[in-house]
Amino acid sequence: MTTVELIKSIAFDFGWTVSTDEEEDTVVFDFRYYTKHGLDYGFCAELTGNKFGGFLGDVERYCEDFDPDYEAYRWIGHDGHGKCGAPYHIKDIVDEMEEAKRLFTDFYNSLKTALT
Protein backbone atom coordinates (compact mmCIF):
# COMPACT_ATOMS: atom_id res chain seq x y z
CA MET A 1 0.00 0.00 0.00
CA THR A 2 1.38 3.42 -0.93
CA THR A 3 1.46 6.33 1.48
CA VAL A 4 -1.35 8.04 -0.43
CA GLU A 5 -3.47 4.87 -0.24
CA LEU A 6 -2.73 4.55 3.49
CA ILE A 7 -3.78 8.14 4.19
CA LYS A 8 -6.96 7.70 2.15
CA SER A 9 -7.74 4.43 3.91
CA ILE A 10 -7.41 6.01 7.35
CA ALA A 11 -9.55 8.95 6.25
CA PHE A 12 -12.27 6.63 4.90
CA ASP A 13 -12.22 4.68 8.18
CA PHE A 14 -13.15 7.90 9.99
CA GLY A 15 -15.87 8.90 7.53
CA TRP A 16 -13.92 11.45 5.50
CA THR A 17 -14.08 11.74 1.73
CA VAL A 18 -10.75 12.45 0.06
CA SER A 19 -9.65 13.65 -3.32
CA THR A 20 -6.05 14.15 -4.35
CA ASP A 21 -4.15 16.22 -6.84
CA GLU A 22 -0.67 14.88 -7.62
CA GLU A 23 2.08 16.87 -9.27
CA GLU A 24 5.70 15.69 -9.35
CA ASP A 25 6.57 14.77 -5.75
CA THR A 26 3.69 16.70 -4.13
CA VAL A 27 0.23 15.39 -3.31
CA VAL A 28 -2.50 17.76 -2.17
CA PHE A 29 -5.23 16.03 -0.18
CA ASP A 30 -8.68 17.60 -0.07
CA PHE A 31 -10.45 16.16 2.98
CA ARG A 32 -14.22 16.57 3.48
CA TYR A 33 -16.32 15.45 6.42
CA TYR A 34 -20.11 15.38 6.56
CA THR A 35 -21.97 14.99 9.85
CA LYS A 36 -25.03 12.78 10.15
CA HIS A 37 -27.22 15.78 9.22
CA GLY A 38 -25.03 16.69 6.25
CA LEU A 39 -23.20 19.61 7.84
CA ASP A 40 -19.78 19.78 6.23
CA TYR A 41 -16.22 20.72 7.04
CA GLY A 42 -13.14 20.45 4.88
CA PHE A 43 -9.49 21.31 4.56
CA CYS A 44 -6.48 20.63 2.37
CA ALA A 45 -3.09 19.29 3.41
CA GLU A 46 0.02 18.92 1.29
CA LEU A 47 2.46 16.01 1.32
CA THR A 48 5.78 16.68 -0.41
CA GLY A 49 7.97 13.65 -0.91
CA ASN A 50 7.91 11.62 2.26
CA LYS A 51 8.10 14.65 4.54
CA PHE A 52 5.32 13.67 6.90
CA GLY A 53 6.06 16.43 9.41
CA GLY A 54 4.68 19.18 7.18
CA PHE A 55 1.64 17.12 6.23
CA LEU A 56 0.89 16.16 9.83
CA GLY A 57 1.45 19.77 10.90
CA ASP A 58 -1.19 20.90 8.39
CA VAL A 59 -3.68 18.32 9.65
CA GLU A 60 -2.91 19.11 13.30
CA ARG A 61 -3.38 22.85 12.71
CA TYR A 62 -6.77 22.31 11.11
CA CYS A 63 -7.75 19.91 13.88
CA GLU A 64 -6.77 22.40 16.58
CA ASP A 65 -8.49 25.26 14.74
CA PHE A 66 -11.78 23.38 14.49
CA ASP A 67 -14.00 25.18 16.99
CA PRO A 68 -17.27 23.31 17.62
CA ASP A 69 -18.98 26.45 18.93
CA TYR A 70 -18.04 28.52 15.89
CA GLU A 71 -18.92 25.71 13.50
CA ALA A 72 -22.32 25.38 15.23
CA TYR A 73 -22.84 29.15 15.01
CA ARG A 74 -22.47 28.98 11.22
CA TRP A 75 -25.49 26.65 11.06
CA ILE A 76 -27.81 28.74 13.25
CA GLY A 77 -30.35 30.93 11.47
CA HIS A 78 -31.60 34.39 12.40
CA ASP A 79 -34.49 32.80 14.30
CA GLY A 80 -32.07 31.01 16.67
CA HIS A 81 -32.67 27.57 15.17
CA GLY A 82 -30.85 25.37 12.68
CA LYS A 83 -30.72 26.33 9.01
CA CYS A 84 -29.81 24.61 5.73
CA GLY A 85 -30.61 21.14 7.02
CA ALA A 86 -29.04 21.57 10.45
CA PRO A 87 -30.93 20.21 13.45
CA TYR A 88 -33.63 22.56 14.77
CA HIS A 89 -32.23 22.92 18.31
CA ILE A 90 -28.92 24.69 18.95
CA LYS A 91 -27.89 22.03 21.48
CA ASP A 92 -28.19 19.35 18.80
CA ILE A 93 -26.02 21.38 16.42
CA VAL A 94 -23.36 21.92 19.11
CA ASP A 95 -23.46 18.21 20.04
CA GLU A 96 -22.94 17.30 16.39
CA MET A 97 -19.97 19.67 16.07
CA GLU A 98 -18.42 18.36 19.30
CA GLU A 99 -18.71 14.82 17.92
CA ALA A 100 -17.07 16.02 14.69
CA LYS A 101 -14.20 17.49 16.76
CA ARG A 102 -13.70 14.15 18.57
CA LEU A 103 -13.65 12.28 15.26
CA PHE A 104 -11.28 14.86 13.76
CA THR A 105 -8.90 14.45 16.72
CA ASP A 106 -9.06 10.65 16.46
CA PHE A 107 -8.42 10.90 12.71
CA TYR A 108 -5.34 13.08 13.28
CA ASN A 109 -4.00 10.75 15.99
CA SER A 110 -4.44 7.72 13.70
CA LEU A 111 -2.58 9.49 10.89
CA LYS A 112 0.21 10.46 13.28
CA THR A 113 0.56 6.88 14.54
CA ALA A 114 0.61 5.45 11.02
CA LEU A 115 3.08 7.97 9.57
CA THR A 116 5.62 8.32 12.39
C-alpha positions in Angstrom: 0.0 0.0 0.0 1.4 3.4 -0.9 1.5 6.3 1.5 -1.4 8.0 -0.4 -3.5 4.9 -0.2 -2.7 4.6 3.5 -3.8 8.1 4.2 -7.0 7.7 2.1 -7.7 4.4 3.9 -7.4 6.0 7.3 -9.6 8.9 6.2 -12.3 6.6 4.9 -12.2 4.7 8.2 -13.2 7.9 10.0 -15.9 8.9 7.5 -13.9 11.5 5.5 -14.1 11.7 1.7 -10.7 12.4 0.1 -9.7 13.6 -3.3 -6.0 14.1 -4.3 -4.1 16.2 -6.8 -0.7 14.9 -7.6 2.1 16.9 -9.3 5.7 15.7 -9.4 6.6 14.8 -5.7 3.7 16.7 -4.1 0.2 15.4 -3.3 -2.5 17.8 -2.2 -5.2 16.0 -0.2 -8.7 17.6 -0.1 -10.5 16.2 3.0 -14.2 16.6 3.5 -16.3 15.5 6.4 -20.1 15.4 6.6 -22.0 15.0 9.8 -25.0 12.8 10.2 -27.2 15.8 9.2 -25.0 16.7 6.3 -23.2 19.6 7.8 -19.8 19.8 6.2 -16.2 20.7 7.0 -13.1 20.4 4.9 -9.5 21.3 4.6 -6.5 20.6 2.4 -3.1 19.3 3.4 0.0 18.9 1.3 2.5 16.0 1.3 5.8 16.7 -0.4 8.0 13.6 -0.9 7.9 11.6 2.3 8.1 14.7 4.5 5.3 13.7 6.9 6.1 16.4 9.4 4.7 19.2 7.2 1.6 17.1 6.2 0.9 16.2 9.8 1.4 19.8 10.9 -1.2 20.9 8.4 -3.7 18.3 9.6 -2.9 19.1 13.3 -3.4 22.8 12.7 -6.8 22.3 11.1 -7.7 19.9 13.9 -6.8 22.4 16.6 -8.5 25.3 14.7 -11.8 23.4 14.5 -14.0 25.2 17.0 -17.3 23.3 17.6 -19.0 26.4 18.9 -18.0 28.5 15.9 -18.9 25.7 13.5 -22.3 25.4 15.2 -22.8 29.2 15.0 -22.5 29.0 11.2 -25.5 26.7 11.1 -27.8 28.7 13.2 -30.4 30.9 11.5 -31.6 34.4 12.4 -34.5 32.8 14.3 -32.1 31.0 16.7 -32.7 27.6 15.2 -30.8 25.4 12.7 -30.7 26.3 9.0 -29.8 24.6 5.7 -30.6 21.1 7.0 -29.0 21.6 10.5 -30.9 20.2 13.5 -33.6 22.6 14.8 -32.2 22.9 18.3 -28.9 24.7 18.9 -27.9 22.0 21.5 -28.2 19.3 18.8 -26.0 21.4 16.4 -23.4 21.9 19.1 -23.5 18.2 20.0 -22.9 17.3 16.4 -20.0 19.7 16.1 -18.4 18.4 19.3 -18.7 14.8 17.9 -17.1 16.0 14.7 -14.2 17.5 16.8 -13.7 14.2 18.6 -13.6 12.3 15.3 -11.3 14.9 13.8 -8.9 14.4 16.7 -9.1 10.6 16.5 -8.4 10.9 12.7 -5.3 13.1 13.3 -4.0 10.7 16.0 -4.4 7.7 13.7 -2.6 9.5 10.9 0.2 10.5 13.3 0.6 6.9 14.5 0.6 5.5 11.0 3.1 8.0 9.6 5.6 8.3 12.4 
